[in-house]
């Protein structure tokens, strides 16, 4: 799991990299692959819990356009 690069952060402003080599989560949800959707849901739950419990941070704009999935090449 990776996150965009933060260039500047203050109490009122967050500037981070815009492009990440990935696809919108909506692309995968539309494929109706039940096993993949369950895996993505589990990863999402784990990520939200990590943000709230360990990082003491909540991303307030979680929607399909802001959740990206990176393809990991098989070796």
C-alpha positions in Angstrom: 0.0 0.0 0.0 1.3 3.4 -0.9 0.1 6.9 -0.4 0.6 10.1 -2.4 3.7 12.1 -1.6 3.0 15.0 0.8 4.7 18.2 -0.4 3.3 20.5 2.3 1.0 20.1 5.3 -0.3 22.6 7.8 -3.4 22.9 10.0 -5.4 24.3 7.0 -3.6 23.1 3.9 -2.5 19.7 2.5 -0.6 19.6 -0.8 0.3 16.1 -2.2 1.1 14.4 -5.5 -1.9 14.1 -7.8 -1.0 11.1 -10.0 -0.5 7.7 -8.8 0.0 4.7 -11.1 -3.3 3.0 -10.3 -7.0 2.6 -11.2 -10.1 3.8 -9.5 -11.8 1.3 -7.1 -14.9 1.8 -9.2 -13.3 0.0 -12.1 -13.0 -3.2 -10.1 -16.4 -2.9 -8.5 -18.1 -2.9 -11.9 -16.5 -6.2 -12.9 -18.7 -8.0 -10.4 -16.0 -10.4 -9.3 -17.2 -11.5 -5.9 -13.8 -12.8 -4.7 -12.1 -9.6 -5.7 -14.8 -7.4 -4.2 -14.5 -9.3 -0.9 -10.7 -8.9 -0.9 -11.0 -5.2 -1.7 -13.6 -4.7 1.0 -11.4 -6.4 3.6 -8.4 -4.3 2.6 -10.6 -1.2 2.9 -11.9 -2.2 6.4 -8.3 -2.8 7.5 -7.2 0.5 6.1 -10.0 2.5 7.7 -9.3 0.8 11.1 -5.6 1.5 10.8 -6.3 5.2 10.0 -8.7 5.6 13.0 -6.9 3.4 15.6 -3.2 3.6 14.9 -2.8 6.9 12.9 -5.5 8.9 14.7 -6.6 10.2 11.4 -9.8 10.0 9.3 -9.9 10.7 5.6 -13.1 12.8 5.3 -13.5 12.3 1.5 -13.5 8.6 0.9 -15.3 7.9 -2.4 -14.5 5.8 -5.4 -12.6 8.6 -7.1 -10.3 9.0 -4.1 -9.6 5.3 -3.5 -7.1 3.9 -6.0 -5.8 0.3 -6.5 -2.3 -0.4 -7.7 -1.7 -3.5 -9.9 1.2 -5.5 -8.6 3.0 -7.4 -11.3 3.3 -11.2 -10.8 6.9 -12.4 -10.8 
